[in-house]
């Protein structure tokens, strides 16, 4: 197939959506599909040969005009590029288009595709409506919900990673919601990446507890609860240390409030995997997650996880086995679970092994196979033709209307 992926966020940006979309693109290319990526221009792109704004870069990317997201340093959104996309897709039409984000660029891509009769799949990656409470704009949530419904109902299908989210979106009158489960690079995120040298650089002895958090440091991540859980752990384990991987608008405040924490900044690749595997307890208090890729990455790295029972945590976390899945909004139970797992010194090897075993069967390649099947079904339903592709396994896909 010839596919076009449109996303407001994509590497060189580092976040869950960007990395999820890139993983799918790379796996589809590895299976022989031609995938073009349309994304906003980033300042670092100016230093890359062949990646000028509005041109095709060396990596098969079309870079469009962008602007910084207000009050969110380091992130950009794409300006509408409907005319540019119509010209390109009219002369060289893809079989299908995947729009990963609901911003101005994504909406202009939807309109361009509809005008040309090209099938579109959208992804539901981020709970933008849930973010509004954290930025003093909770009154706009009905408007955001209306926008999301209008956006996704213009596509032939909306892809989601969990059956719970699928049911929720159907309840919210979003049509043709299909299940596309996520994968995890279990070769990269592995307990074998654990590094006593890295832990020593953090100032930790082998027996000391490293309380780990990986993610964007921002208000919507419920960081006050992370601090509360860590302080409760410290009252019982004075030598425990909090290790924070990531950056964001809350970094300055956290640096002030947590003088003894270890701030590692943004980490990628094998370096990120070593940071995961070198932790002892992963604490993830966010209530605004669509999925929570970091939950899978921590489990794959052999680190027990405390998270709220939503997204990936529902499917993969088992309390007392590989961590704890807490009922949403029960902050007290969340803190108590963190304390209990911090106390579990003797059973920590079992928790690590169970964490890894819970996700060892997942693979990004299977996600690409499942996406192939869904895209082929959509193209055929719209009157197009696609040559059948071989499958690796029984696809984990489903549909709800």
BAKE-440043 format. One line per field, with one value per residue (C-alpha): residue number from 1; residue in three letters; z, x, y. Coordinates in nm, 2 decimals. Each point is the difference from the previous one (the first is absolute). Example, Ala and Ser with C-alpha at 12.3 -4.5 7.8 and 13.67 -1.06 7.14 Angstrom:
REM residues 2
num: (1  2)
residu: (ALA  SER)
w: (0.78  -0.07)
u: (1.23  0.14)
v: (-0.45  0.34)
//
This chain:
REM residues 401
num: (1  2  3  4  5  6  7  8  9  10  11  12  13  14  15  16  17  18  19  20  21  22  23  24  25  26  27  28  29  30  31  32  33  34  35  36  37  38  39  40  41  42  43  44  45  46  47  48  49  50  51  52  53  54  55  56  57  58  59  60  61  62  63  64  65  66  67  68  69  70  71  72  73  74  75  76  77  78  79  80  81  82  83  84  85  86  87  88  89  90  91  92  93  94  95  96  97  98  99  100  101  102  103  104  105  106  107  108  109  110  111  112  113  114  115  116  117  118  119  120  121  122  123  124  125  126  127  128  129  130  131  132  133  134  135  136  137  138  139  140  141  142  143  144  145  146  147  148  149  150  151  152  153  154  155  156  157  158  159  160  161  162  163  164  165  166  167  168  169  170  171  172  173  174  175  176  177  178  179  180  181  182  183  184  185  186  187  188  189  190  191  192  193  194  195  196  197  198  199  200  201  202  203  204  205  206  207  208  209  210  211  212  213  214  215  216  217  218  219  220  221  222  223  224  225  226  227  228  229  230  231  232  233  234  235  236  237  238  239  240  241  242  243  244  245  246  247  248  249  250  251  252  253  254  255  256  257  258  259  260  261  262  263  264  265  266  267  268  269  270  271  272  273  274  275  276  277  278  279  280  281  282  283  284  285  286  287  288  289  290  291  292  293  294  295  296  297  298  299  300  301  302  303  304  305  306  307  308  309  310  311  312  313  314  315  316  317  318  319  320  321  322  323  324  325  326  327  328  329  330  331  332  333  334  335  336  337  338  339  340  341  342  343  344  345  346  347  348  349  350  351  352  353  354  355  356  357  358  359  360  361  362  363  364  365  366  367  368  369  370  371  372  373  374  375  376  377  378  379  380  381  382  383  384  385  386  387  388  389  390  391  392  393  394  395  396  397  398  399  400  401)
residu: (UNK  UNK  UNK  UNK  UNK  UNK  UNK  UNK  UNK  UNK  UNK  UNK  UNK  UNK  UNK  UNK  UNK  UNK  UNK  UNK  UNK  UNK  UNK  UNK  UNK  UNK  UNK  UNK  UNK  UNK  UNK  UNK  UNK  UNK  UNK  UNK  UNK  UNK  UNK  UNK  UNK  UNK  UNK  UNK  UNK  UNK  UNK  UNK  UNK  UNK  UNK  UNK  UNK  UNK  UNK  UNK  UNK  UNK  UNK  UNK  UNK  UNK  UNK  UNK  UNK  UNK  UNK  UNK  UNK  UNK  UNK  UNK  UNK  UNK  UNK  UNK  UNK  UNK  UNK  UNK  UNK  UNK  UNK  UNK  UNK  UNK  UNK  UNK  UNK  UNK  UNK  UNK  UNK  UNK  UNK  UNK  UNK  UNK  UNK  UNK  UNK  UNK  UNK  UNK  UNK  UNK  UNK  UNK  UNK  UNK  UNK  UNK  UNK  UNK  UNK  UNK  UNK  UNK  UNK  UNK  UNK  UNK  UNK  UNK  UNK  UNK  UNK  UNK  UNK  UNK  UNK  UNK  UNK  UNK  UNK  UNK  UNK  UNK  UNK  UNK  UNK  UNK  UNK  UNK  UNK  UNK  UNK  UNK  UNK  UNK  UNK  UNK  UNK  UNK  UNK  UNK  UNK  UNK  UNK  UNK  UNK  UNK  UNK  UNK  UNK  UNK  UNK  UNK  UNK  UNK  UNK  UNK  UNK  UNK  UNK  UNK  UNK  UNK  UNK  UNK  UNK  UNK  UNK  UNK  UNK  UNK  UNK  UNK  UNK  UNK  UNK  UNK  UNK  UNK  UNK  UNK  UNK  UNK  UNK  UNK  UNK  UNK  UNK  UNK  UNK  UNK  UNK  UNK  UNK  UNK  UNK  UNK  UNK  UNK  UNK  UNK  UNK  UNK  UNK  UNK  UNK  UNK  UNK  UNK  UNK  UNK  UNK  UNK  UNK  UNK  UNK  UNK  UNK  UNK  UNK  UNK  UNK  UNK  UNK  UNK  UNK  UNK  UNK  UNK  UNK  UNK  UNK  UNK  UNK  UNK  UNK  UNK  UNK  UNK  UNK  UNK  UNK  UNK  UNK  UNK  UNK  UNK  UNK  UNK  UNK  UNK  UNK  UNK  UNK  UNK  UNK  UNK  UNK  UNK  UNK  UNK  UNK  UNK  UNK  UNK  UNK  UNK  UNK  UNK  UNK  UNK  UNK  UNK  UNK  UNK  UNK  UNK  UNK  UNK  UNK  UNK  UNK  UNK  UNK  UNK  UNK  UNK  UNK  UNK  UNK  UNK  UNK  UNK  UNK  UNK  UNK  UNK  UNK  UNK  UNK  UNK  UNK  UNK  UNK  UNK  UNK  UNK  UNK  UNK  UNK  UNK  UNK  UNK  UNK  UNK  UNK  UNK  UNK  UNK  UNK  UNK  UNK  UNK  UNK  UNK  UNK  UNK  UNK  UNK  UNK  UNK  UNK  UNK  UNK  UNK  UNK  UNK  UNK  UNK  UNK  UNK  UNK  UNK  UNK  UNK  UNK  UNK  UNK  UNK  UNK  UNK  UNK  UNK  UNK  UNK  UNK  UNK  UNK  UNK  UNK  UNK  UNK  UNK  UNK  UNK  UNK  UNK  UNK  UNK  UNK  UNK  UNK  UNK  UNK  UNK  UNK  UNK  UNK  UNK  UNK  UNK  UNK  UNK  UNK  UNK  UNK)
w: (0.00  -0.03  0.32  0.14  0.37  0.14  0.35  0.20  0.20  -0.13  0.07  0.06  0.26  0.28  0.15  -0.01  -0.30  -0.21  0.08  -0.05  -0.34  -0.11  0.11  -0.21  -0.30  0.03  0.03  -0.30  -0.21  0.11  -0.14  -0.34  0.01  -0.12  0.29  -0.02  0.32  0.02  0.31  0.13  -0.06  0.32  0.06  -0.01  -0.35  -0.13  0.06  -0.19  -0.37  -0.22  0.28  -0.08  0.11  -0.27  -0.17  0.00  0.24  -0.03  0.22  -0.22  0.20  -0.12  0.25  0.03  0.16  0.38  0.32  0.36  0.23  0.24  0.36  -0.11  -0.08  -0.24  -0.18  -0.33  -0.20  -0.38  -0.18  -0.24  -0.32  -0.21  -0.33  0.03  0.08  -0.27  -0.27  0.12  0.04  -0.32  -0.20  0.21  0.20  0.29  0.04  0.35  0.25  0.37  0.20  0.35  0.17  0.01  -0.06  -0.28  -0.22  0.06  -0.08  -0.32  -0.10  0.07  -0.22  -0.28  0.00  -0.01  -0.29  -0.19  0.10  0.18  0.30  0.34  0.33  0.32  0.32  0.35  0.18  0.25  0.24  -0.09  0.16  0.33  -0.01  0.02  0.38  0.06  -0.18  0.14  -0.30  0.13  -0.13  -0.35  0.04  -0.18  -0.29  -0.01  0.01  -0.29  -0.20  0.05  -0.11  -0.31  -0.09  0.03  -0.16  -0.32  -0.04  -0.11  0.33  0.33  0.15  0.38  0.20  0.26  0.00  0.30  -0.21  -0.29  0.20  0.15  -0.35  -0.13  0.31  -0.10  -0.35  -0.19  -0.29  -0.14  0.29  -0.06  0.23  -0.08  0.30  0.07  0.01  0.18  -0.10  0.25  -0.13  0.08  0.32  0.19  0.36  -0.15  -0.04  0.37  0.08  0.34  -0.15  -0.09  0.35  0.15  -0.21  0.17  0.33  0.09  0.15  -0.13  0.29  -0.02  -0.15  -0.33  -0.04  -0.37  -0.21  -0.37  -0.19  -0.08  0.31  -0.03  0.20  -0.17  0.13  0.36  0.13  0.34  0.07  -0.11  0.26  0.27  -0.08  0.00  0.33  0.16  -0.12  0.14  0.34  0.01  -0.23  0.07  -0.27  -0.28  -0.29  -0.26  -0.36  -0.26  -0.37  -0.22  -0.03  -0.02  0.14  0.36  0.01  0.17  0.28  0.05  0.02  0.28  0.19  -0.03  0.07  0.06  -0.32  -0.30  -0.32  -0.31  -0.27  -0.33  -0.08  -0.31  -0.14  0.19  0.25  0.09  0.03  0.25  0.20  0.02  0.09  0.27  0.19  0.28  0.00  -0.28  0.13  -0.26  0.15  -0.32  -0.04  -0.35  -0.20  -0.31  0.03  0.20  -0.21  0.29  0.20  -0.26  -0.02  0.37  0.02  -0.29  0.18  0.30  0.23  0.20  -0.06  0.20  -0.22  -0.02  -0.17  -0.34  -0.34  0.00  0.37  -0.03  -0.23  0.14  0.37  0.26  0.36  0.22  -0.31  -0.20  0.17  0.09  -0.21  0.21  -0.05  -0.16  0.23  0.31  0.10  0.34  -0.14  -0.26  0.27  0.22  -0.30  -0.06  0.37  -0.01  -0.31  0.14  0.30  -0.21  0.00  0.02  -0.28  -0.23  -0.23  -0.05  -0.07  -0.26  -0.17  -0.01  -0.14  -0.29  -0.06  -0.03  -0.32  -0.15  -0.27  -0.14  -0.32  -0.22  -0.31  0.09  0.04  -0.36  -0.12  0.18  -0.15  -0.35  0.04  0.12  -0.27  -0.27  0.12  -0.01  -0.34  -0.14  0.17  -0.18  -0.34  -0.02  -0.05  0.20  -0.06  0.31  0.24  0.20  0.37  0.30  0.23  0.07  -0.01  0.33  -0.17  0.05  -0.09  0.17  -0.15)
u: (0.00  0.09  -0.09  0.02  0.03  -0.09  0.09  0.05  0.27  0.28  0.37  0.21  -0.26  0.00  -0.33  -0.23  -0.20  0.31  0.18  -0.31  -0.07  0.37  0.01  -0.30  0.15  0.33  -0.17  -0.22  0.30  0.18  -0.29  0.04  -0.26  0.08  -0.08  0.02  -0.01  -0.15  0.10  0.08  0.34  0.22  0.29  0.25  -0.11  0.18  0.33  -0.10  0.08  -0.31  -0.24  -0.10  -0.34  -0.26  0.24  0.05  0.28  0.23  -0.23  -0.30  -0.14  -0.21  0.07  -0.27  0.00  -0.03  -0.03  0.09  -0.28  -0.09  0.10  0.17  0.37  0.15  -0.32  -0.13  -0.32  -0.03  -0.18  -0.28  0.15  -0.30  0.10  0.35  -0.13  -0.27  0.26  0.23  -0.27  -0.17  0.31  0.12  -0.30  0.06  -0.23  -0.09  0.09  0.05  -0.06  0.15  -0.09  -0.30  0.18  -0.02  0.24  -0.20  -0.33  0.13  0.12  -0.34  -0.17  0.26  -0.05  -0.38  0.02  0.21  -0.19  0.29  -0.09  0.10  0.07  0.05  0.17  -0.13  0.34  -0.05  -0.28  0.01  -0.34  0.14  0.30  -0.22  -0.07  0.38  0.03  -0.29  -0.23  -0.23  -0.31  0.12  -0.02  -0.34  0.14  0.30  -0.22  -0.21  0.32  0.14  -0.33  -0.03  0.37  -0.01  -0.34  0.14  0.22  -0.08  0.13  0.15  0.27  0.03  0.24  -0.25  -0.34  -0.10  0.08  -0.18  -0.31  0.03  0.04  -0.30  -0.20  0.12  -0.15  0.33  -0.07  0.20  0.23  0.25  0.25  0.37  0.20  0.35  0.33  0.32  0.36  0.09  0.35  0.08  -0.20  0.15  0.11  0.34  0.05  0.02  0.32  0.17  0.23  -0.29  -0.15  0.34  -0.01  -0.34  0.18  -0.18  0.14  -0.13  -0.24  -0.15  -0.34  -0.03  -0.35  -0.04  -0.22  0.03  -0.21  -0.08  0.03  -0.33  -0.31  -0.22  0.23  -0.13  0.35  -0.12  -0.10  0.34  0.16  -0.24  0.08  0.37  0.00  -0.21  0.26  0.28  -0.15  0.05  0.31  0.22  0.25  -0.25  0.05  -0.24  0.13  -0.18  0.05  -0.15  -0.05  -0.30  -0.16  0.01  0.37  0.10  -0.26  0.10  0.37  -0.09  -0.22  0.22  0.36  0.09  -0.15  0.20  -0.10  0.12  -0.16  -0.12  0.15  -0.05  0.09  0.22  0.08  -0.36  -0.03  0.29  -0.18  -0.31  0.17  0.21  -0.31  -0.16  -0.36  -0.17  -0.26  -0.24  -0.29  -0.14  -0.38  0.01  0.14  -0.15  0.23  0.32  0.29  0.23  -0.19  0.10  0.35  0.05  -0.15  0.21  0.31  -0.09  -0.12  -0.32  -0.25  -0.26  -0.25  -0.37  -0.22  -0.04  0.16  0.28  -0.02  -0.34  0.13  0.35  0.03  -0.10  0.01  0.23  0.15  0.19  -0.11  -0.33  -0.30  -0.19  -0.36  0.01  0.00  0.08  0.31  0.03  -0.01  0.26  0.24  -0.05  0.07  0.33  0.10  -0.09  0.20  0.30  -0.02  0.01  0.37  0.00  -0.26  0.15  0.17  -0.34  -0.17  0.27  -0.04  -0.37  0.01  0.21  -0.21  -0.32  0.11  0.26  -0.24  -0.05  0.17  -0.01  0.00  -0.34  -0.14  0.11  -0.17  -0.32  0.01  0.06  -0.32  -0.21  0.13  -0.06  -0.36  -0.06  0.14  -0.21  -0.31  0.06  0.03  0.38  0.23  0.30  0.22  -0.05  0.30  0.12  -0.08  0.22  -0.28  -0.37  -0.06  -0.12  -0.25  -0.37  -0.28  -0.29  -0.26)
v: (0.00  0.36  0.18  0.35  0.06  0.35  0.09  0.32  -0.17  -0.22  -0.04  0.20  0.07  -0.25  -0.11  -0.31  0.10  0.10  -0.33  -0.22  0.15  -0.03  -0.36  -0.09  0.19  -0.18  -0.34  0.06  0.11  -0.31  -0.21  0.17  0.27  0.36  0.23  0.38  0.20  0.35  0.19  0.35  0.14  0.01  0.24  -0.28  -0.09  0.30  -0.17  -0.32  -0.02  -0.04  0.09  0.36  0.11  -0.10  -0.24  -0.38  -0.10  -0.29  -0.21  0.02  0.29  0.30  0.29  0.27  0.34  -0.02  0.21  -0.05  -0.12  0.28  -0.07  -0.32  0.05  -0.25  -0.10  0.13  -0.04  0.00  0.27  -0.11  -0.13  -0.10  0.16  -0.14  -0.35  0.00  0.09  -0.28  -0.26  0.09  -0.08  -0.29  -0.13  -0.24  -0.31  0.12  0.28  -0.03  0.31  -0.04  0.33  0.23  0.34  0.25  -0.20  -0.32  0.16  0.16  -0.35  -0.15  0.27  -0.05  -0.38  0.03  0.24  -0.25  -0.31  -0.16  -0.23  0.13  -0.17  0.21  -0.08  0.09  0.05  0.28  0.11  0.37  0.05  -0.13  0.23  0.31  -0.04  0.03  0.33  0.19  -0.06  -0.27  0.19  -0.08  -0.37  -0.03  0.20  -0.23  -0.31  0.14  0.07  -0.35  -0.16  0.23  -0.07  -0.38  -0.04  0.15  -0.31  -0.35  -0.14  0.10  -0.22  -0.05  -0.22  -0.15  -0.15  0.23  0.31  -0.15  -0.03  0.35  0.16  -0.19  0.13  0.35  -0.05  -0.04  -0.24  -0.29  -0.04  -0.28  -0.17  0.01  -0.13  0.14  -0.18  0.04  -0.05  -0.26  -0.04  0.36  0.03  -0.29  -0.08  -0.08  0.38  0.05  0.19  0.02  0.25  0.23  -0.06  0.10  0.32  0.07  -0.04  -0.33  -0.31  -0.34  -0.04  0.35  0.06  0.19  0.14  0.07  0.22  0.04  0.25  0.36  0.22  0.19  0.07  -0.26  -0.28  0.04  0.06  0.12  -0.36  -0.12  0.23  -0.12  -0.36  0.06  0.19  -0.28  -0.26  0.22  -0.01  -0.38  -0.02  0.31  -0.09  -0.04  0.24  0.13  -0.02  0.22  -0.06  0.27  0.37  0.24  0.31  -0.13  -0.06  0.32  -0.05  -0.36  0.09  0.25  -0.23  -0.31  0.09  -0.36  -0.14  -0.11  0.19  -0.19  0.21  -0.16  -0.34  -0.21  -0.34  -0.24  0.28  0.03  -0.38  0.00  0.27  -0.21  -0.33  0.17  0.11  -0.21  0.14  0.19  0.25  0.14  0.20  0.16  0.00  0.15  -0.29  -0.15  -0.30  0.06  -0.15  0.05  -0.26  -0.26  0.12  -0.02  -0.35  -0.12  0.13  -0.22  0.29  -0.04  0.29  0.19  0.17  0.07  -0.26  0.15  -0.04  -0.26  -0.05  -0.17  -0.27  -0.06  0.10  -0.26  0.13  -0.20  -0.18  0.26  0.33  0.15  0.13  0.25  0.12  0.34  0.30  -0.21  0.20  -0.16  -0.35  0.11  0.12  -0.31  -0.23  0.19  -0.05  -0.37  -0.07  0.20  -0.23  -0.31  -0.06  -0.38  -0.05  0.27  -0.26  -0.17  0.33  0.08  -0.33  0.02  0.35  -0.11  -0.31  0.21  0.17  -0.24  -0.11  0.35  0.12  0.32  -0.22  -0.15  0.35  0.07  -0.32  0.10  0.35  -0.15  -0.21  0.29  0.24  -0.27  -0.05  0.38  0.04  -0.29  0.14  0.32  -0.17  -0.01  -0.30  -0.11  -0.31  -0.23  -0.02  -0.29  0.00  -0.10  -0.11  0.03  0.38  0.16  0.23  0.06  0.24  0.17  0.22)
//
